[in-house]
Amino acid sequence: MRRRGGCRGGRRWGRGDPPLAQRHRHPAGAARLPRRDLRGGDRRDPRDRGAGLERPGTPAADGARLRGQTPDLVEVGNTQSPTFTYAGAFADISDLYEEIGGDRLLPGFVEAGTADDTVYAVPYYSGARAVFYNKDMFAAAGVEVPTTLAEFSDAAVALQAANPAGAPSFSGFWLPGQDWYNGTAWIYEAGGDLAVSDGEEWVGGLSSPESQAGLAQVQELFTTATSAPRDADSEEPWIPFNNGEAAMFSAPTWARWSIDLPECNKGVDAEDESAEATALLAEQQACNEEKTGVFALPGTDGGAATVFAGGSNIAIPAKSGNQELARELMRIIFSEEYQTMLAENGLIPGNRDYADALGDDVYAQAALAAAENAKLTPAAEKWADVEGARILEDFFQEIAGGADPAEAAAKADQLIGETLN
């Protein structure tokens, strides 16, 4: 299984490493838990006594499976959490729910990890998307930061036409054809959805009048505001931005550490950890942030748009041989110190009480504004199968290629309904 949810990586983080991250997904690389039990008692890390965390689909987790072993705590993308929850893969942690945060935990993530009023998985972190933009390109094109969704589309079109960088292939807004993570914002803002529950069954929601209205706007962006490949997904949108091939891109706010504008780059070797290299990297980052702006995608009537909420849930596998140690590790993760550490690294922590630790800079403000109305995928038992079949990637690619939205939606809805039911 491949974790989804918009958790994409880059090169470096500014303040420490994001806990439990993995090198090819997060800029920080593989980070470590605090080496102590924050509740007192046995001061050894639970992993030193047998407990450990893996993510399904990683080499370590796959190796454990092949050896007949079971991880003690797993991280799973929020969009795939319902599938594992309904399949009985996770242990019941309802009795831990109040202790680790209760109703202060991100509600949509809790819903994704709950089945038949029993809690099996809880939110690790969220990372709602925000829009990054090149300030110099905005100025050159005479474009202001938009305050409504219509203004955003107008700005993207104007930037595309102006092509301030003079690039052979330029995008006002980087929007690859398969990027449903970002494209769904227009569907949500129009009042539509990807799928809806109809009694005991799920039906695709792309054919509704509301979804069709949003898709018409997305198709217009594909036509007039981007030169991104039609057959590409949302991976690493900062690369064309860094290369001067895009004026805007949308990603979780931790993407700030992946922005590397040529005029700011100091040529520091990635393996150089000297004091001089650290100082140069700080100067480089300051330059990148001076030339780059960020804002929450604006909604139809102002405020923040409803965007896709990326992130992860964590759970204890039902077959773990270290149930009590895994629960202890869960308590550490939801401690004030650990949750604060997540927030200080730009992640919206699973417990909303510690979101203030994100700070008050423009990145924190954009992250919190974007998260305000962020929405998860439908909490359907087999939603992971929809993603696994790449139904939405194929559908959005058709829209990007100029297909009739109603016809493409009818086919996609049928596939979604068949898959979910």
C-alpha positions as CSV (number, residue, x, y, z in Angstrom):
1,M,0.0,0.0,0.0
2,R,1.2,3.5,-0.8
3,R,0.3,6.2,1.6
4,R,-1.7,9.0,0.1
5,G,-2.9,12.3,1.5
6,G,-0.5,14.8,0.1
7,C,2.4,14.1,2.2
8,R,5.1,14.9,-0.3
9,G,8.7,15.7,0.5
10,G,11.7,17.9,-0.4
11,R,15.2,18.6,0.8
12,R,15.4,20.2,4.2
13,W,13.5,21.3,7.2
14,G,14.3,24.5,9.2
15,R,13.7,23.5,12.8
16,G,14.4,19.9,13.6
17,D,13.0,16.8,12.0
18,P,9.3,15.9,11.7
19,P,8.8,12.8,14.0
20,L,8.3,9.4,12.5
21,A,8.8,10.8,9.0
22,Q,10.4,8.8,6.2
23,R,13.2,10.0,4.1
24,H,11.6,9.7,0.7
25,R,8.4,11.4,1.8
26,H,9.4,14.2,4.1
27,P,12.1,16.7,3.8
28,A,13.5,15.9,7.2
29,G,14.4,12.3,6.5
30,A,13.8,9.6,9.1
31,A,13.4,11.3,12.4
32,R,13.4,9.9,16.0
33,L,11.0,9.9,18.8
34,P,11.9,11.7,22.0
35,R,14.2,9.3,23.8
36,R,12.1,9.2,27.0
37,D,8.7,8.3,28.3
38,L,7.0,11.7,28.8
39,R,4.7,10.2,31.4
40,G,7.4,9.1,33.8
41,G,8.0,5.6,34.9
42,D,10.3,3.5,32.8
43,R,12.5,6.1,31.1
44,R,13.4,3.9,28.1
45,D,11.8,4.6,24.8
46,P,9.0,2.0,24.2
47,R,10.9,0.9,21.1
48,D,13.8,-0.1,23.3
49,R,11.4,-2.5,25.0
50,G,9.9,-3.9,21.8
51,A,7.5,-1.4,20.5
52,G,7.9,0.2,17.1
53,L,6.1,2.1,14.4
54,E,6.0,1.3,10.7
55,R,4.0,2.5,7.7
56,P,2.3,-0.1,5.4
57,G,4.1,-0.2,2.1
58,T,7.5,0.9,3.5
59,P,10.5,-1.5,3.1
60,A,10.6,-2.0,6.9
61,A,6.9,-2.9,7.1
62,D,7.0,-5.1,4.1
63,G,10.1,-6.9,5.4
64,A,8.3,-7.4,8.7
65,R,5.3,-8.9,6.9
66,L,7.4,-11.2,4.9
67,R,9.1,-12.4,8.1
68,G,5.7,-13.0,9.7
69,Q,6.0,-10.1,12.0
70,T,3.5,-7.4,12.8
71,P,4.4,-3.7,13.5
72,D,3.2,-2.3,16.8
73,L,2.0,1.0,15.6
74,V,1.3,2.0,12.0
75,E,0.9,5.3,10.1
76,V,-1.6,5.2,7.3
77,G,-2.8,7.9,4.9
78,N,-6.2,9.3,6.1
79,T,-7.8,8.4,2.8
80,Q,-7.0,4.8,3.3
81,S,-7.8,4.6,7.0
82,P,-11.4,3.5,6.5
83,T,-10.4,0.5,4.5
84,F,-8.1,-0.9,7.2
85,T,-10.5,0.1,9.9
86,Y,-13.4,-1.8,8.5
87,A,-11.2,-4.7,7.6
88,G,-10.5,-5.4,11.2
89,A,-6.7,-4.7,10.9
90,F,-6.5,-2.4,13.9
91,A,-7.1,-2.8,17.6
92,D,-9.9,-1.1,19.4
93,I,-8.5,2.0,21.2
94,S,-11.8,3.6,22.2
95,D,-10.7,3.6,25.9
96,L,-7.7,5.7,24.9
97,Y,-9.7,8.2,23.0
98,E,-10.4,10.7,25.8
99,E,-7.0,10.3,27.4
100,I,-5.1,11.3,24.2
101,G,-7.3,14.2,23.3
102,G,-11.0,13.3,22.9
103,D,-13.0,15.8,21.0
104,R,-9.9,18.0,20.5
105,L,-8.6,15.5,18.0
106,L,-9.2,16.5,14.3
107,P,-12.8,15.3,13.8
108,G,-12.6,14.3,10.2
109,F,-9.6,12.1,10.8
110,V,-11.3,10.4,13.8
111,E,-14.4,9.7,11.6
112,A,-12.1,8.0,9.1
113,G,-10.7,5.8,11.8
114,T,-14.0,4.9,13.4
115,A,-16.4,2.0,12.6
116,D,-19.6,1.1,14.3
117,D,-18.9,3.8,17.0
118,T,-15.6,2.1,17.8
119,V,-12.3,4.1,17.5
120,Y,-9.5,2.2,15.7
121,A,-7.3,5.0,14.3
122,V,-6.7,8.6,15.4
123,P,-5.1,11.6,13.6
124,Y,-1.4,11.9,13.5
125,Y,-1.2,15.2,11.6
126,S,-2.9,17.2,8.9
127,G,-1.5,19.3,6.1
128,A,-4.1,21.3,4.2
129,R,-2.9,22.8,1.0
130,A,-2.0,26.5,0.5
131,V,-0.9,28.4,-2.6
132,F,2.7,29.5,-3.1
133,Y,3.5,32.3,-5.5
134,N,6.5,34.1,-7.0
135,K,6.3,37.7,-5.9
136,D,8.4,39.0,-8.7
137,M,6.2,37.3,-11.3
138,F,3.0,38.7,-9.7
139,A,4.5,42.2,-9.8
140,A,5.7,41.8,-13.4
141,A,2.2,40.7,-14.5
142,G,0.5,43.3,-12.5
143,V,-1.4,40.7,-10.5
144,E,-2.6,41.1,-6.9
145,V,-3.1,38.3,-4.4
146,P,-6.6,37.0,-5.0
147,T,-9.3,37.1,-2.4
148,T,-12.0,35.0,-4.1
149,L,-11.9,31.8,-6.1
150,A,-12.9,33.7,-9.3
151,E,-10.1,36.2,-8.7
152,F,-7.7,33.3,-8.3
153,S,-8.7,31.8,-11.7
154,D,-8.3,35.3,-13.3
155,A,-4.9,35.7,-11.8
156,A,-3.8,32.3,-13.0
157,V,-4.9,33.1,-16.5
158,A,-3.3,36.5,-16.5
159,L,0.0,35.1,-15.3
160,Q,-0.2,32.4,-18.0
161,A,-0.7,35.0,-20.7
162,A,2.1,37.3,-19.3
163,N,4.7,34.6,-18.9
164,P,7.0,36.9,-16.9
165,A,9.8,34.4,-16.9
166,G,9.8,34.0,-20.7
167,A,9.8,30.3,-20.3
168,P,9.2,28.1,-23.4
169,S,6.5,26.2,-21.4
170,F,5.0,28.3,-18.6
171,S,2.1,27.9,-16.1
172,G,0.2,30.6,-14.3
173,F,-0.8,27.8,-11.9
174,W,0.9,24.4,-11.9
175,L,-2.0,22.0,-12.3
176,P,-1.1,18.6,-13.8
177,G,-3.9,16.7,-15.4
178,Q,-4.1,13.9,-12.8
179,D,-4.0,16.3,-9.8
180,W,-7.3,15.6,-8.2
181,Y,-5.9,16.5,-4.8
182,N,-6.0,20.2,-5.8
183,G,-8.8,19.9,-8.4
184,T,-11.3,18.8,-5.9
185,A,-11.3,22.2,-4.3
186,W,-13.4,23.6,-7.1
187,I,-15.9,20.7,-6.7
188,Y,-16.2,21.2,-3.0
189,E,-16.6,25.0,-3.4
190,A,-19.4,24.5,-5.8
191,G,-21.2,22.3,-3.3
192,G,-20.3,19.0,-4.9
193,D,-18.5,15.8,-3.7
194,L,-16.6,12.8,-4.9
195,A,-19.1,10.3,-3.6
196,V,-22.1,10.4,-1.2
197,S,-23.8,7.8,0.9
198,D,-27.2,6.8,-0.2
199,G,-28.7,4.6,2.4
200,E,-26.5,1.5,2.7
201,E,-24.7,2.2,-0.6
202,W,-22.3,4.8,-2.0
203,V,-22.8,6.6,-5.2
204,G,-20.4,8.7,-7.2
205,G,-21.0,12.4,-6.9
206,L,-19.2,13.8,-9.9
207,S,-22.3,14.0,-12.0
208,S,-24.3,16.2,-9.7
209,P,-25.0,19.8,-10.9
210,E,-22.8,21.2,-8.2
211,S,-19.8,19.0,-9.1
212,Q,-20.3,19.7,-12.8
213,A,-20.2,23.5,-12.1
214,G,-16.9,23.0,-10.3
215,L,-15.5,20.8,-13.0
216,A,-16.3,23.4,-15.6
217,Q,-14.1,25.8,-13.7
218,V,-11.3,23.3,-13.4
219,Q,-11.4,22.5,-17.1
220,E,-11.1,26.2,-17.8
221,L,-7.9,26.3,-15.7
222,F,-6.5,23.3,-17.5
223,T,-7.2,25.1,-20.8
224,T,-6.1,28.7,-20.1
225,A,-3.9,28.7,-16.9
226,T,-1.5,25.8,-17.0
227,S,1.0,24.0,-19.3
228,A,1.6,21.2,-16.8
229,P,1.6,17.7,-18.4
230,R,-1.8,16.1,-18.7
231,D,-0.5,12.7,-17.6
232,A,1.3,13.9,-14.5
233,D,0.1,14.0,-10.8
234,S,0.7,16.3,-7.9
235,E,4.2,15.1,-7.1
236,E,6.8,17.8,-6.4
237,P,5.1,20.9,-7.8
238,W,7.9,23.0,-6.5
239,I,10.3,21.8,-9.2
240,P,8.7,23.7,-12.0
241,F,8.3,26.6,-9.6
242,N,12.0,26.6,-8.8
243,N,12.8,26.3,-12.5
244,G,10.8,29.5,-13.3
245,E,8.2,27.5,-15.2
246,A,5.2,28.3,-12.9
247,A,4.1,31.4,-11.0
248,M,2.0,29.4,-8.5
249,F,1.6,25.9,-7.1
250,S,-0.5,24.4,-4.3
251,A,0.9,22.1,-1.7
252,P,1.0,21.6,2.1
253,T,2.8,24.5,3.7
254,W,5.8,22.3,4.6
255,A,6.7,22.7,0.9
256,R,8.4,25.9,1.9
257,W,11.5,23.9,2.7
258,S,11.6,22.6,-0.9
259,I,11.6,26.0,-2.6
260,D,15.0,26.6,-4.1
261,L,15.1,29.6,-6.4
262,P,18.2,29.8,-8.5
263,E,18.9,33.4,-7.5
264,C,18.9,32.4,-3.9
265,N,20.9,29.1,-4.0
266,K,24.2,29.2,-2.2
267,G,25.6,26.0,-3.7
268,V,25.8,24.2,-0.4
269,D,26.5,20.4,-0.6
270,A,23.5,18.5,0.7
271,E,25.8,16.4,3.0
272,D,27.7,19.5,4.4
273,E,26.7,20.0,8.0
274,S,29.4,22.5,8.9
275,A,28.6,25.8,10.7
276,E,29.4,27.7,7.5
277,A,27.0,25.5,5.5
278,T,24.3,26.0,8.1
279,A,24.7,29.7,8.0
280,L,24.6,29.7,4.2
281,L,21.5,27.6,4.1
282,A,19.7,30.0,6.6
283,E,20.6,32.9,4.2
284,Q,19.4,30.9,1.3
285,Q,16.1,30.0,3.0
286,A,15.6,33.7,4.0
287,C,16.0,34.7,0.3
288,N,13.6,32.1,-0.9
289,E,11.0,33.2,1.6
290,E,11.5,36.9,0.8
291,K,10.7,36.2,-2.9
292,T,7.9,33.7,-2.3
293,G,4.5,34.4,-0.9
294,V,1.8,32.0,0.4
295,F,-1.9,32.3,0.9
296,A,-4.8,29.9,1.5
297,L,-6.8,29.2,-1.7
298,P,-9.7,31.7,-1.4
299,G,-13.3,30.5,-1.4
300,T,-16.2,31.5,-3.7
301,D,-17.3,34.3,-1.4
302,G,-13.9,35.1,0.2
303,G,-12.4,33.4,3.2
304,A,-10.6,30.1,2.8
305,A,-11.8,27.5,0.2
306,T,-12.7,24.0,1.0
307,V,-9.5,22.1,0.1
308,F,-8.4,18.5,0.3
309,A,-7.0,17.6,3.8
310,G,-3.9,15.6,3.5
311,G,-2.3,13.8,6.5
312,S,-2.1,10.6,8.3
313,N,-3.8,8.5,11.0
314,I,-2.0,6.1,13.4
315,A,-3.3,2.9,14.8
316,I,-2.2,-0.2,16.6
317,P,-2.4,-3.4,14.5
318,A,-4.7,-6.0,16.0
319,K,-2.0,-8.6,15.7
320,S,0.7,-6.6,17.3
321,G,2.5,-8.7,20.0
322,N,3.2,-5.5,22.1
323,Q,-0.3,-4.1,22.6
324,E,0.5,-2.3,25.9
325,L,3.8,-0.9,24.7
326,A,2.1,0.3,21.6
327,R,-0.5,2.1,23.7
328,E,2.3,3.7,25.7
329,L,3.9,4.9,22.5
330,M,0.5,6.3,21.4
331,R,0.4,8.3,24.7
332,I,3.9,9.7,24.0
333,I,2.8,10.8,20.5
334,F,-0.2,12.7,21.9
335,S,1.7,14.3,24.7
336,E,2.1,18.1,24.8
337,E,5.8,17.9,23.9
338,Y,5.4,15.7,20.9
339,Q,2.3,17.4,19.5
340,T,4.1,20.8,19.9
341,M,7.1,19.4,18.1
342,L,4.9,18.4,15.1
343,A,3.4,21.9,15.0
344,E,6.8,23.6,15.2
345,N,7.8,21.7,12.1
346,G,4.8,23.0,10.1
347,L,2.4,20.1,10.6
348,I,-1.1,20.6,12.0
349,P,-1.0,18.3,15.0
350,G,-3.7,15.6,15.6
351,N,-4.7,17.5,18.8
352,R,-6.0,21.0,17.9
353,D,-5.0,22.4,21.3
354,Y,-1.4,22.5,20.2
355,A,-1.9,24.2,16.8
356,D,-0.8,27.5,18.2
357,A,2.7,26.1,18.2
358,L,2.7,26.5,14.4
359,G,3.6,30.1,15.1
360,D,2.2,33.3,13.6
361,D,4.2,33.7,10.4
362,V,2.6,33.7,7.0
363,Y,3.1,30.0,6.6
364,A,1.4,29.2,9.8
365,Q,-1.5,31.6,9.0
366,A,-1.9,30.1,5.6
367,A,-1.9,26.5,7.0
368,L,-4.5,27.3,9.7
369,A,-6.7,29.2,7.3
370,A,-6.5,26.4,4.7
371,A,-7.2,23.8,7.4
372,E,-10.3,25.7,8.6
373,N,-12.5,24.3,5.9
374,A,-10.4,21.4,4.7
375,K,-12.2,18.2,3.8
376,L,-11.3,14.5,3.7
377,T,-12.3,12.0,1.1
378,P,-15.5,10.1,1.7
379,A,-15.3,7.8,4.8
380,A,-16.2,4.8,2.7
381,E,-14.9,1.3,3.7
382,K,-13.4,0.7,0.2
383,W,-12.2,4.2,-0.6
384,A,-8.6,3.0,-0.8
385,D,-9.7,0.8,-3.7
386,V,-10.9,3.8,-5.6
387,E,-7.5,5.4,-5.1
388,G,-5.7,2.1,-5.9
389,A,-7.6,1.9,-9.2
390,R,-6.6,5.5,-10.0
391,I,-10.2,6.3,-11.0
392,L,-9.8,10.0,-10.1
393,E,-6.4,10.4,-11.7
394,D,-7.9,9.0,-15.0
395,F,-11.0,11.1,-14.7
396,F,-9.2,14.4,-14.1
397,Q,-6.8,13.5,-16.9
398,E,-9.8,13.2,-19.2
399,I,-11.1,16.6,-18.0
400,A,-7.7,18.1,-18.7
401,G,-7.7,16.6,-22.1
402,G,-10.9,18.3,-23.1
403,A,-13.4,15.5,-22.5
404,D,-17.1,16.4,-22.0
405,P,-17.4,16.7,-18.1
406,A,-20.8,15.1,-18.0
407,E,-19.8,12.0,-20.0
408,A,-16.5,11.6,-18.2
409,A,-18.3,12.0,-14.8
410,A,-20.9,9.4,-15.6
411,K,-18.3,6.8,-16.4
412,A,-16.2,7.7,-13.3
413,D,-19.3,7.7,-11.0
414,Q,-20.2,4.2,-12.2
415,L,-16.7,3.0,-11.5
416,I,-16.7,4.7,-8.0
417,G,-20.1,3.2,-7.2
418,E,-19.0,-0.3,-8.3
419,T,-15.8,-0.1,-6.4
420,L,-17.3,1.2,-3.1
421,N,-20.2,-1.2,-3.1
